[in-house]
Amino acid sequence: MTVAMAPPQGAPELDALRREGVVFLLRKGFDSLEAVEGPDGMEVDLLDDVIAAHPGGALLKLFVDAPALEFAEDAAREVVTELMERTEALSDWRLTRCAVELNSELLQESLDAADGPDAPPADPAERARRHAAGTTPAPPDSPGHSESRAMRTRLRELAPTLTAFTLEAFGHHESAPECEVSREAAEIAAGAVVYAIDLLVDELFTDLAALEDDGPTVARSNATFMILDDLPPHLADAYTVLFTRRLTVTAITLTGRLTRPPFDHPTCLAEELLLKSLLNQAEVTADLYSLLSDEVSLALETFATTLHPPTSPHPATPEDPDTWFTAYTPVSPVHPYAANENEETVVELPE
């Protein structure tokens, strides 16, 4: 389940301290839950959760075991609404999205077993026609539409802060009106990248705190991570607290360079991996607010090509994550803290 929450309309954006507070309050609430009561008293098991806060609210990933999609969605909506109502600081917040996703393996099993008159047609066009016929679009004045409009404006306002790049990096050319990417689509894509910077850095800090509490490595931790879990899983025993600190410092250095021209290229493999996460976050942000049109997708793809030209080498991921922070060239050094791979030189302050 993907659940999005937002403070009251007109409320200021959440600063770093308030975001930490929101995550703490939600974590405290979910830690007290083991199962959720669904419709007609049916129990829905809550298997795991991921909680992240961003300037515009909070995003939750809930992993549940339910016999049907509607049970999962109803249960998730009910438990999050109840948590907001009983938590004074969140009582005036709004639930802006509640969407369910199937486990891919279970979905394939169901498709393989599907048979009979109620099975969906094999022709994708016919399935799409039936889906469109049975779907009622949301009214233009619904909260979803207003939030999408507000986010569209917000992202376009953020676009100029990505000063290391012009809109041409996103495929828009003022001198070529017939170009495939409009100015608006390029601005939405650029703004989404800027917006995703906060998400990326916050999630790294959240991962670091989780690893410090339940380490010593990702492989030996029972915690759920947002960025670290996206790294090559077979190297998870090398993702230590120090590694995560180095990765966080690299992310801060990298994203700072995106707003200070010129941006030449990624300086090390760690930056390459972080840029991939950043662009994923930007795409998710646009999609979350129904702004991921074909043009915006093309703009983000064009920007990815700008960061990684087809003629540039794409080194394979080394098996030693310490080498991810080695600079590609002497003229493009990484941050001194990130370059330090010696655990013994990390000074622990006395309690």
C-alpha positions in Angstrom: 0.0 0.0 0.0 1.2 3.5 -0.8 -0.4 6.1 1.5 0.2 9.9 1.2 -0.6 12.4 3.9 -0.4 16.2 3.9 -0.9 19.0 6.5 -3.9 21.3 6.1 -4.0 23.3 2.9 -2.2 26.6 3.2 0.1 25.2 6.0 3.9 26.0 5.5 6.2 23.4 4.2 7.7 21.1 6.8 11.3 21.9 7.8 13.8 19.2 8.8 12.8 19.2 12.5 9.1 18.9 11.8 9.7 16.1 9.3 11.7 14.2 11.9 8.8 14.8 14.3 6.2 13.5 11.9 8.2 10.3 11.2 8.6 9.8 15.0 4.9 10.1 15.6 3.9 7.8 12.8 6.6 5.3 13.8 5.4 5.3 17.4 1.9 4.6 16.1 2.8 1.8 13.7 5.1 0.1 16.2 2.1 -0.6 18.4 0.3 -2.4 15.6 0.6 -6.0 14.6 -2.6 -6.5 12.6 -5.4 -4.3 11.3 -9.1 -5.1 11.3 -10.6 -5.1 7.9 -14.2 -5.2 6.7 -16.6 -7.5 8.6 -14.0 -8.1 11.3 -11.5 -9.7 8.9 -7.9 -9.4 10.1 -5.3 -7.9 7.8 -1.7 -8.6 8.8 0.7 -5.6 8.7 4.0 -7.2 7.6 6.3 -4.2 7.3 6.2 -0.4 6.8 8.4 2.4 5.5 7.8 5.9 6.6 9.3 9.0 5.0 8.5 12.7 5.4 9.1 15.4 2.8 8.4 19.2 2.8 4.8 18.6 1.6 3.8 15.9 4.0 4.5 12.2 4.5 4.7 9.1 2.4 4.1 5.6 3.8 4.7 2.2 2.3 2.6 -0.5 4.1 3.2 -4.2 3.3 0.0 -6.1 4.2 -1.3 -9.6 3.8 -4.9 -9.4 2.8 -7.3 -11.7 0.9 -8.5 -9.0 -1.5 -7.3 -5.6 -2.7 -10.3 -3.7 -1.4 -9.7 -5.2 2.1 -6.1 -4.0 2.0 -7.1 -0.5 0.9 -9.9 -0.2 3.4 -7.8 -1.4 6.3 -4.8 0.9 5.4 -7.1 3.9 5.0 -8.8 3.1 8.3 -5.6 2.6 10.4 -3.9 5.7 9.0 -7.0 7.8 9.6 -7.3 6.5 13.2 -3.6 7.3 13.8 -4.1 10.8 12.6 -7.2 11.3 14.7 -5.6 10.1 17.9 -2.3 12.0 17.4 -3.0 15.6 18.3 -0.2 17.0 16.1 -1.6 15.2 13.1 -5.3 15.5 13.8 -5.9 18.1 11.1 -3.8 16.4 8.5 -5.4 14.9 5.3 -5.1 11.5 3.6 -4.4 12.5 0.0 -3.7 9.1 -1.5 -4.3 5.4 -0.7 -3.3 3.0 -3.5 -2.7 -0.7 -3.5 -0.1 -2.7 -5.4 0.0 -6.5 -5.8 2.9 -8.7 -4.9 4.3 -9.4 -8.4 4.8 -13.1 -7.7 1.4 -13.6 -6.3 -0.1 -11.6 -9.2 1.6 -13.9 -11.7 0.3 -17.0 -9.9 -3.2 -15.5 -10.1 -2.8 -14.7 -13.8 -1.5 -18.2 -14.6 -4.5 -19.7 -12.8 -7.1 -17.4 -14.3 -9.7 -19.2 -16.3 -13.4 -19.2 -17.0 -15.9 -16.6 -18.1 -14.8 -13.9 -15.6 -11.2 -14.0 -16.7 -9.9 -10.8 -18.3 -9.6 -10.8 -22.1 -6.2 -11.7 -23.5 -6.2 -8.7 -25.9 -4.7 -5.7 -24.1 -6.7 -3.2 -26.2 -10.0 -4.9 -25.1 -8.8 -4.9 -21.4 -8.1 -1.2 -21.7 -11.5 -0.5 -23.3 -13.3 -2.4 -20.5 -11.3 -0.6 -17.9 -12.0 2.8 -19.5 -15.7 2.0 -19.7 -15.9 1.1 -16.0 -13.8 4.1 -14.8 -15.4 7.3 -13.7 -12.9 10.2 -13.8 -12.6 12.3 -10.7 -14.4 15.6 -10.8 -12.2 18.6 -11.7 -12.8 20.2 -8.3 -11.8 17.1 -6.3 -8.9 17.4 -3.8 -6.7 15.3 -6.0 -7.0 17.8 -8.9 -6.4 20.8 -6.6 -3.3 19.2 -5.1 -2.0 18.3 -8.6 -2.4 21.9 -9.7 -0.7 23.2 -6.6 2.2 20.8 -7.1 2.5 21.7 -10.8 2.9 25.4 -9.7 5.3 24.4 -7.0 7.6 22.4 -9.2 7.7 25.1 -11.9 8.7 27.6 -9.3 11.5 25.3 -8.1 12.9 24.7 -11.6 15.1 27.8 -11.8 17.0 26.8 -8.7 18.6 23.9 -10.7 21.0 26.5 -11.8 23.7 24.1 -13.1 21.4 23.2 -16.1 19.1 25.1 -18.5 15.8 23.7 -19.8 17.7 22.4 -22.8 19.1 19.7 -20.6 15.5 18.5 -20.3 14.9 18.6 -24.0 13.2 22.0 -24.4 14.7 24.5 -26.9 13.3 28.0 -27.1 14.6 28.3 -30.6 12.8 25.2 -31.8 9.1 25.5 -31.1 8.5 22.1 -32.6 10.7 20.3 -30.0 9.1 17.3 -28.3 9.3 18.8 -24.7 7.3 21.9 -23.9 8.6 24.5 -21.5 6.0 23.5 -18.9 7.0 19.8 -19.1 10.7 20.7 -18.8 10.0 23.0 -15.8 8.0 20.3 -14.1 10.8 17.7 -14.6 13.5 20.2 -13.4 11.4 21.1 -10.4 10.8 17.5 -9.6 14.6 16.9 -9.5 15.0 19.8 -7.1 12.1 18.6 -4.9 13.6 15.1 -4.9 16.9 16.4 -3.4 15.2 16.9 0.0 13.7 13.4 -0.2 17.0 11.7 -1.1 19.0 13.4 1.7 16.2 12.9 4.3 15.9 9.3 3.4 19.7 8.8 3.7 19.6 10.4 7.2 16.7 8.1 8.1 18.6 5.0 6.8 21.6 6.1 8.8 19.6 6.5 12.0 18.0 3.1 11.5 21.3 1.4 10.9 22.9 3.0 14.0 20.0 1.6 16.0 19.8 -1.8 14.4 23.2 -2.5 12.7 26.0 -3.2 12.3 25.3 -3.7 8.6 22.3 -3.8 6.4 22.6 -7.5 5.9 22.4 -8.1 9.7 19.7 -5.6 10.4 16.0 -6.2 10.6 15.2 -2.6 9.7 13.7 -1.5 6.4 15.8 1.0 4.5 14.7 3.4 1.8 18.0 4.1 -0.1 20.3 1.3 1.2 17.8 -1.4 0.2 18.1 -0.2 -3.4 21.8 -0.8 -3.6 23.2 -4.1 -4.9 21.8 -6.6 -2.2 24.6 -9.1 -2.4 27.0 -6.5 -0.9 24.6 -5.6 2.0 27.1 -6.8 4.6 29.5 -4.0 3.5 26.9 -1.3 4.1 28.0 -0.2 7.5 27.3 3.0 9.5 30.5 4.5 8.2 29.6 3.6 4.6 26.2 5.2 5.0 27.8 8.4 6.5 30.1 8.6 3.5 27.2 8.0 1.1 25.2 10.8 2.9 28.1 13.3 2.6 28.5 12.4 -1.0 24.8 13.0 -1.6 24.9 16.4 0.0 28.0 17.3 -2.0 26.5 16.0 -5.3 23.1 17.7 -4.9 24.8 21.0 -3.9 26.7 20.9 -7.2 23.4 20.6 -9.1 22.5 24.1 -8.0 25.9 25.7 -8.6 27.1 25.8 -12.2 28.9 24.3 -13.9 28.1 20.6 -13.3 30.6 18.6 -15.2 29.9 14.9 -14.5 29.6 12.5 -11.6 33.0 12.3 -9.8 32.7 8.7 -8.6 30.5 5.6 -8.7 28.7 6.5 -5.5 27.5 9.7 -7.2 26.3 7.6 -10.2 24.2 5.5 -7.9 22.9 8.5 -6.0 21.9 10.2 -9.3 19.9 7.2 -10.2 18.1 7.3 -6.9 17.5 11.0 -7.3 15.9 10.6 -10.8 13.8 7.8 -9.5 12.6 10.1 -6.7 11.8 12.8 -9.2 9.8 10.4 -11.3 7.9 9.1 -8.3 7.1 12.7 -7.2 5.7 13.6 -10.6 3.7 10.4 -10.8 2.4 10.8 -7.2 0.7 14.1 -8.2 -0.5 12.9 -11.7 2.1 15.0 -13.5 4.1 12.3 -15.1 2.9 12.9 -18.7 4.8 11.5 -21.7 6.5 14.8 -22.1 7.6 15.0 -18.5 8.9 11.4 -18.8 10.8 12.3 -21.9 12.2 15.4 -20.2 13.6 13.2 -17.3 15.0 10.7 -19.7 16.7 13.5 -21.6 18.2 14.9 -18.4 19.5 11.4 -17.5 21.2 11.3 -20.8 22.7 14.7 -20.2 24.2 13.5 -16.9 25.4 10.3 -18.5 26.1 10.9 -22.2 26.0 7.7 -24.4 29.6 8.1 -25.2 30.7 8.2 -21.6 31.9 5.0 -20.0 29.6 3.2 -17.5 31.8 1.2 -15.2 30.6 -2.0 -13.7 29.8 -1.8 -10.0 32.9 -3.0 -8.1 32.5 -5.7 -5.5 34.2 -3.5 -2.9 31.9 -0.6 -2.0 34.9 1.3 -0.5 36.0 1.9 -4.1 32.7 3.5 -5.0 34.1 6.7 -3.4 37.3 6.7 -5.5 37.4 9.7 -7.8 37.3 9.0 -11.5 40.0 11.7 -12.2 42.4 13.8 -10.0 40.7 17.0 -11.1 37.3 15.9 -9.8 38.0 14.8 -6.2 35.3 13.5 -3.9 34.6 15.0 -0.4 37.5 14.3 2.0 35.2 12.6 4.5 33.7 10.3 1.8 37.2 9.5 0.5 38.2 8.3 4.0 37.7 4.5 4.1 39.5 3.8 7.4 37.0 2.8 10.2 39.7 3.5 12.8 39.9 7.2 12.0 36.3 7.8 12.9 36.3 9.6 16.2 33.6 8.6 18.6 32.6 11.3 21.1 32.3 10.4 24.7 28.7 10.0 26.0 
